Amino acid sequence: MRKQGTILQWVADKGYGFVQPSSGGQRVFVHIKAFTQRQPLPQVGDAVTYLAQQQADGKIRAVDVRYLNQLSPPGRGGLILALLVGIATILAATWAHLTSWLPYQYIWWAPAFSLATFAVYGIDKAAAQRSWRRVPEVHLHLLSLLGGWPGALVAQQLMRHKTRKQP
């Protein structure tokens, strides 16, 4: 049964802390690996839910820890829609070229910029997770404007990149 509590203490450099159960009682040990999503990092006062697990030494530890106000993970509907829009765009560009509305360069330009934009979003996401230097947002927007918006749309949904701002 899931229990509810509040982060009572958090040692950020060591990645562990303690949860005070809402129902009272002894504080419960929690490790950073017990969190289902590690972003944002736990802070003292955060409301969480968890499963209590007894260790071999008899002590209780929190596992499967979730923030109380944490949104449920997004469904794959956004990803499917993004893929359909990207494919429809490429098909529309091909049709426009065949009917002489677009030059043939666009047929390779759009997929190339979409792949490049997708790759840059992936690099930026990896940098964000490792606290490295990020790709400036203006560069991401520029790649999207140059024709890579289908790749950006798919990357945002697939990697959950820049889909919601942290407080």
N, C-alpha and C positions, 0 to 999 in steps of 0.2 A: 504494500500500500504506500502511495506517495505521501510524503510528509512535507510540511511547509516550514520555512525558517528564514532567518536573516543572517547575512554574513557578519559575524561578530568580530573577527580578526582576519587579516590577510597579509601574508608575507610575500610580497610580489617577487623579490629576487630569488626566492626559493620555490615559489609556485604552490604554496599550500596555505591553508587557513582553517578557520573553525566556523561552523554554523550553529546558531542558537535556535533550537526548535521553537516554533510558535506555541506549541502545547506545553512548553516548559521542559525542565529536565536538563541533563548533562549536555554540554556542547559536543558537537560531532565534528570529527576531523574530515576535511575535504581537500583533495589534491586537484590541481589544475586539469589533469587528465580525466577527471570525473565529469567535467562540464561537456555537454553535448555540443555546444558552440562556444568557442573560446574568445569570441569577440562580442561585446567589449570585454576587457579584462575585469575580473571580479573586484568590487570595491566594498569597503565596510558599509553596511547598511542596505546592500542589495537584497531584495526579496527573492528567494529561490524555492524550488521544490526539488525533492530528492528521494531516492530509495535508500533506506538504512540497511547496511550489510555488516554482519558481525564478522570480525577477523578471527584468526586462529588464537590470538592472545585474549580474546573476549571483548576487545574494544569495538566500538561501532564507528563505521566510516560511511560517508555519503558517497553514493554512486549515481550515475545517470542524473546529474544535476542540471537543472534548467532554470533560467531566469523566469520569475513569475509572470512578468509582462512580456516575455519573449513571444514573438509572433511565430506561428507554426511555419515550418519550411514551405516556401512557395511550391506550388504544383508545377508540373511540366507543361501546362497549357501555354504559358508565355514563351517557352522555348519552341514548342511546336508552331505557334503563330509566327515567331521570328524566322524560323526556318522556311515556312511557307511564303512569307513576304520576301525573303531573300531569293528563293527559287523563282517566285513569280516575277521579281524584278529582272532577273537574268533572262527568263523566257520572254518578257516584254521587250527587253533590249535586243534580243535576237530577232524577234518579230519586226521591231522597228528598223533594224538593219536590213532585213530581207525585203522590206517594203521601201527601202531607200530613205528612211527618215533619219537614220543615224549613221555616222561613218563607221567602218568596220573596226577602227581602233577601240571603240567603246566596248566591243564584245570582249576583249581581253582586259581593258582598263578597269572595268567595274569588278570582275572577279579578283584581279590582282590586288586592287586597293582594299577589297573586302577581306582577303586573306591577310594582307599586311596589317590592317586595322585590328583584325581578330588577334593576330600575334602580339601586337603592341598592348592590347588590353590584357592579354595573358601575362606579359612581362610586368605590366603595372600591378596586376593583382598579386603576382608573386612577390614583388617589391613591397607591397602593402603588408602582406602577411609576415614578411621578414624584417619589417621596419627599416627598409632600405630607402634610398632616394627614389621618389615617385616620378613617373612620366608627367610632365605638366599637362593640365587638363586642356589647355589651348591646343596642344599637339594632338590630343585625342579628337577634339572637335574639328581640327583642320583635316585630319585623315578622313573623318566622316564626311565632311563637306566635299572633299575631292572624289567622292564616289564610294567610300568604304563604309557607308552607313549600314548596309545589310550585315557586314561582318561585325560592326559595333553592336547592332541589335541582338545578334545571336550571342556574342561574347557576354553582353550584359546579362542575358537570361541564363546561359550555360554556366558561367562562372559566378553568378550573383554579384557582378561587379558594378558598383555605383548605382545600385537599385534602391538603396535607402540611405539616408544620412544618419550617422550616429549623433546622439545629442552632445 
